[in-house]
Amino acid sequence: QVQLVESGGGLVQPGASLRLSCVISGTIFDIHTTDWYRQAPGKQRELVATIYRDGSPYTSDSVKGRFTISRDNAKNTVYLQMNSLKPEDKAVYLCHIQNVYGVHYWGKGTLVTDSS
């Protein structure tokens, strides 16, 4: 059974950094994309960053230059390094995988918030 488990969220102040991790267990054949999404209260789910099958990355304009997606195949883990955090980055961050057959896998998310 496939599981995606996120960790690394927490309380942050503006300008701080966090690294999120997504550990993937189980076997997923023919992965097309591995992504980080986020969802803030009252807002639609937003794509933050993607790693394509060939390893090329994509980051959304809202986080470009501040967030970096990476993966460690040996550890079956995908990371999201978040620097220079802003108040608008507060959200639940979710790990997602889509394979070439259109099957989607989601984690349950990790919360990034502040003390306000």
C-alpha positions in Angstrom: 0.0 0.0 0.0 1.3 3.4 -1.0 1.7 6.0 1.7 3.0 9.6 1.6 3.9 11.0 5.0 4.8 14.7 5.3 6.7 16.2 8.2 8.7 19.4 9.1 5.9 21.9 9.4 5.7 24.2 12.4 5.5 27.7 13.8 7.6 30.2 12.0 8.3 33.9 11.9 8.6 36.0 8.7 12.1 35.5 7.2 12.6 32.1 8.8 13.3 28.8 7.0 11.8 25.3 7.1 12.5 22.1 5.3 9.5 19.8 4.7 10.0 16.1 4.0 7.7 13.6 2.3 8.6 10.0 2.8 7.1 7.7 0.2 6.4 4.0 1.1 5.2 1.3 -1.1 5.7 1.0 -4.8 4.6 3.5 -7.4 5.2 2.6 -11.0 6.0 5.1 -13.7 5.9 8.3 -11.7 5.1 11.4 -13.8 5.4 14.2 -11.3 6.1 14.6 -7.6 4.7 17.8 -6.2 4.2 20.0 -3.2 0.8 21.7 -2.9 -0.5 24.0 -0.2 -3.9 24.9 1.0 -4.6 27.9 3.2 -8.0 28.4 5.0 -10.7 29.6 2.6 -8.4 29.3 -0.4 -8.0 26.8 -3.2 -5.3 24.2 -3.2 -2.2 25.7 -4.9 0.6 24.0 -6.7 3.9 25.1 -5.1 6.6 23.0 -6.8 7.1 20.0 -9.0 9.8 17.5 -9.9 9.2 15.9 -13.3 10.1 12.4 -14.2 13.4 13.5 -15.8 14.3 15.4 -12.6 13.7 18.8 -13.9 12.1 21.1 -11.3 9.3 23.7 -11.5 8.4 26.3 -8.8 5.4 28.6 -8.9 5.9 32.3 -9.3 4.6 32.9 -5.8 7.6 31.1 -4.2 10.2 31.3 -7.0 13.6 32.2 -5.6 12.6 31.2 -2.1 11.5 27.6 -2.2 13.4 24.6 -3.7 12.1 21.1 -4.4 14.4 18.2 -4.4 14.3 14.4 -4.0 16.6 11.7 -2.6 15.7 8.5 -4.5 17.8 6.3 -2.1 15.7 7.5 0.8 12.4 7.7 -1.1 12.0 11.2 0.1 11.0 14.5 -1.4 11.9 17.8 0.2 10.7 21.3 0.1 13.2 23.8 1.3 11.5 27.0 2.2 13.5 30.2 2.9 12.4 33.8 3.6 9.0 32.7 4.7 6.2 35.2 4.4 2.9 35.4 6.3 1.1 34.3 3.1 3.1 31.1 3.1 1.0 29.8 6.0 -0.9 26.7 4.9 -1.2 23.0 5.1 1.5 21.6 2.7 0.7 18.4 0.9 2.8 15.9 -1.0 1.4 14.5 -4.2 2.4 12.0 -6.8 0.9 11.4 -10.2 1.9 8.5 -12.3 1.7 8.3 -16.1 -1.6 6.4 -15.9 -3.3 9.3 -14.2 -3.4 7.8 -10.7 -3.0 10.3 -7.9 -1.5 9.8 -4.4 -1.8 12.3 -1.6 -0.3 12.7 1.8 -2.3 14.1 4.7 -0.2 17.3 5.0 1.9 19.2 7.4 1.0 22.6 8.8 3.1 25.7 8.4 1.8 28.5 10.6 2.9 31.3 12.9 2.1 32.4 16.4 -0.5 35.0 15.4 
